[in-house]
Amino acid sequence: MNENEISYKVRCAIFKVYNTLGPGLLESVYEAVLTHELKKEGLEVKSQVQVPLV
């Protein structure tokens, strides 16, 4: 799968989540539902990954 295909799946999942839940919820709710949708699409998802800063 190339980056265009991945991007398409991510954008579709974002619109699906937002159109289903609507505005006004906590970011953590959108994150959890989006993570679930992306995993359903067969993508490997990691959330809240620590990034080292130097």
trRosetta pair geometry for C-beta under 8 A, 3 or more apart (Angstrom, degrees):
i j d omega theta_ij theta_ji phi_ij phi_ji
1 5 4.6 -118 -166 87 89 134
1 6 5.8 106 137 -55 115 86
2 5 5.4 98 55 11 66 101
2 6 7.2 -128 106 -3 35 92
3 6 5.5 -53 -143 40 37 113
3 7 6.0 42 156 -23 68 106
4 7 5.6 -51 -144 37 30 114
4 8 6.4 35 154 -23 62 104
5 8 5.7 -50 -149 31 31 114
5 9 6.6 30 153 -16 63 104
6 9 5.9 -57 -153 36 32 109
6 10 6.3 30 152 -18 67 108
6 43 6.9 108 -140 -112 90 123
7 10 5.7 -56 -146 37 31 111
7 11 6.2 28 158 -17 67 107
8 11 6.0 -57 -146 38 28 108
8 12 6.3 28 156 -18 64 108
9 12 5.8 -55 -147 37 29 111
9 13 6.3 28 155 -19 64 108
9 38 7.2 101 137 -131 106 74
9 41 4.8 143 -170 165 123 150
9 43 6.3 159 116 -45 141 129
10 13 5.8 -58 -150 37 29 110
10 14 6.4 32 153 -22 65 105
10 38 6.7 19 -107 -108 69 112
10 43 7.6 66 -71 -66 82 173
11 14 5.6 -51 -147 33 33 113
11 15 6.5 27 158 -13 65 105
12 15 6.1 -59 -150 40 30 106
12 16 6.2 31 153 -22 65 110
12 41 7.9 131 77 -97 116 147
13 16 5.6 -55 -144 37 31 114
13 17 6.3 30 158 -19 66 106
13 34 6.0 104 140 -149 112 75
13 37 4.1 149 -151 122 109 125
13 38 5.4 55 -155 -69 175 71
13 41 6.3 -96 -65 -21 124 142
14 17 6.0 -57 -149 36 27 108
14 18 6.3 18 158 -11 64 111
14 34 6.5 22 -96 -124 60 120
15 18 5.9 -59 -141 43 30 106
15 19 5.8 24 163 -15 67 113
16 19 6.1 -59 -140 42 23 105
16 20 6.1 19 160 -16 61 114
16 37 6.2 164 81 -144 126 150
17 20 6.0 -65 -148 39 24 108
17 21 6.0 -8 169 8 66 116
17 30 6.2 105 147 -149 132 77
17 33 5.0 138 -136 114 115 116
17 34 5.1 -44 -50 -79 166 77
17 37 5.9 -122 -60 -11 106 153
18 21 6.5 -68 -131 51 23 90
18 22 7.3 83 177 -90 56 13
18 23 7.7 24 -161 -68 90 63
18 30 7.6 26 -81 -131 72 117
19 22 7.7 25 -163 -69 20 53
20 33 7.9 -148 79 169 126 145
21 25 5.8 -48 160 -2 125 143
21 29 7.1 164 -161 132 153 117
21 30 6.9 -161 72 -94 157 77
21 33 6.6 142 -44 54 141 171
22 25 7.7 107 81 -18 69 102
25 29 4.3 -76 153 66 126 143
25 30 6.2 143 87 -42 114 87
26 29 4.9 103 64 -3 79 100
26 30 7.6 -152 98 2 47 84
27 30 5.8 -58 -154 40 40 109
27 31 6.1 42 150 -24 71 108
28 31 5.5 -52 -144 36 32 116
28 32 6.3 34 157 -21 65 104
29 32 6.0 -55 -149 34 28 109
29 33 6.4 18 157 -9 64 110
30 33 6.1 -62 -145 43 29 105
30 34 5.8 28 159 -19 67 113
31 34 5.9 -58 -140 40 24 109
31 35 6.2 30 158 -23 62 108
31 47 6.0 114 174 -152 112 141
32 35 5.8 -54 -149 33 26 114
32 36 6.6 27 152 -18 61 106
33 36 5.6 -53 -152 35 34 114
33 37 6.4 33 151 -19 66 105
34 37 5.6 -53 -146 37 34 111
34 38 6.2 32 156 -18 67 106
35 38 6.0 -57 -147 37 28 109
35 39 6.4 27 155 -17 63 107
35 45 5.1 164 -147 134 78 148
35 47 5.4 -51 -90 -44 134 135
36 39 5.9 -58 -150 37 29 110
36 40 6.5 32 151 -22 64 105
37 40 5.6 -53 -152 32 33 115
37 41 6.7 29 150 -16 64 106
38 41 5.6 -56 -153 37 35 112
38 43 4.6 -61 171 62 90 123
38 45 4.8 103 98 -68 127 136
39 42 7.7 73 -179 -57 34 12
39 43 6.7 -97 -87 63 32 69
39 45 5.5 -90 -62 16 84 124
46 49 5.1 53 130 -63 118 116
